[in-house]
């Protein structure tokens, strides 16, 4: 039968039937010209055809009860997972707080461990050196003029 007839028989909306077809919880087939046909199970011969007072077949009620129980189990499971995640978050927050305290303590100790700092002397530039004074080159041990001293820094740096 078509979707509208199945919805009328089951007492639910056509959209609900379409969702069941999409989830493959109700047998169906698509016809070549486009419409979808749904197959409804016939009630057993020992059950009344009229259904119960609510207009649903007893098999629908038992399915609904099974689904409700399944949903209750899922909710219990998800609550357990949520509680476990909350506990894990609390543990992580505790660890972060402890590490923050340890870091602050160590940051206060850094000046103690480094010791007193000696002030560095300012390097003498070529402009500050007196004219005509030739300084010995530490790398070669000899004297050099100002141009060699300025351009030879890279030799001292790289060890040439």
N, C-alpha and C positions, 0 to 999 in steps of 0.2 A: 504494500500500500504506500501511498505517498506520505510525505512528511506531515502535512496538515491533518490527514485522517489518523495517523499514529498519535499525534499530539492530542487530538480530541479523545481518542480511546484511553490514553494514559492520563489524561487530565492535566497535561503540562503544556507549556508553550512550544511553538514550532522551533524557536531558537534553542530550547533545551534539547529537542530531538536532534537538531543540527550539530550541537556540541557533542552529543553522544555519538553521532556518526563520525565526527572528526576524531574523537578519542577512541573510536572502534570499540565502544562498550555496547553497541547495539548492532546486530547484523544489518547490512545494507549493501546496495549495489547501485551503480550509476548507469542509467540507460544511455544508449548511444545518442539519443536526441537531447540529452541534457538533464532531465529531472532525476532525483534520487528516490529510490524505493527502499522502504524499511520493512524488515520482517519482524513481526512480533510473535513471541512464543504463545502458543495456546495454553490456557490454564488446564491443569490436570482434570480428569473426569471426576475425581472424588471431591474436588473443591467446587463450591457454588459458582456459577457463571456471573452472578450479579456482583461478586466481590463483597467487601465488608461495608460497614455503615459509611465509611469515608469515601467509598467509591473506588478503592484501590484493591487489587488482587493481593491475597496474603503473601505471595512471593515478592511483591513490591515492598511490602512492609518488612519482610525478613531481610531483603537486600538493603533497605534503608537502615535497619538496625545494625547490620554488619558494617555498613559504611560509617555510621555514627561511631560504632565501637572502634573502627579503624582510625577515624579522626581523633578520638580520645587518646588512643595509643600514640599517635603522632604528636599530639600536644604534650603528652607526658614526656616523650623522648626529647622534644624540642626544649622543654623546660629544664630537663637534666643537662642538655648541652649548654643552655644559657647559664645555668648555675656554675657549670665547669668553667665556662669562659669568664664569668665574673670572678671566680676564684683565681684563675690564671692572671687576670688583669690586676687584681689586688697584689698578687705575688710580684708581678712586674713593677707595679708602682712602688712597692716596698724596696725592691732591689734598686730602682732608680733613685729613690730617696737616700739609701745608704751610700750609693756611689757618689751622689752629689755632696753628701757630708764629707766623705773621704777626700774628694777632690778639693773641697774648700780647706780642709785641714792641711793637705799637702801644699796647696797654694800659699798658705801662711808660712810654711816651713821653707819654701824655696829661698828666701833671702838669707835664712840662717845657714843653709847648706852651701850657698854660693860663696860666702865669705865677703870681706870688704873688697870693693872694686878700686883698683888704682886708676887715677885719672891718666888718660892718654895724653902724650905730648903731641902738639900739633906738628905735622910734618913741615919741614922747611921747603918752600918752593924756590924755583929758580929766581924769581923776582926778589925774594928776600935775601938770597945769598949775595955776598959782596962781589963786586965785579972783579974779574981777573983772578979770583980764587979758584983753584982747580982742586976738586975733591977726588980722593982715590976711589976707583970703582971696586966695590966689594967682590964682584964676580971675577974680575981679572986681576985684581990686586994692584993695578996701575992707575995713573991719573988720566982723567979725561976732561974734555972741555964741556961746556954747557949743552951744546947740540947733541953730543953723544950721550950725555946723561939723560936728556929728555927722550931721545928716540931709542935708547937701549933698555928701557924698562921692560919691554917685552922679552928681551933676552934673559934678564934676571928672573922674570916670571916663569919662563919655560925652561930655564936652566941651560942656556946656550953660552 
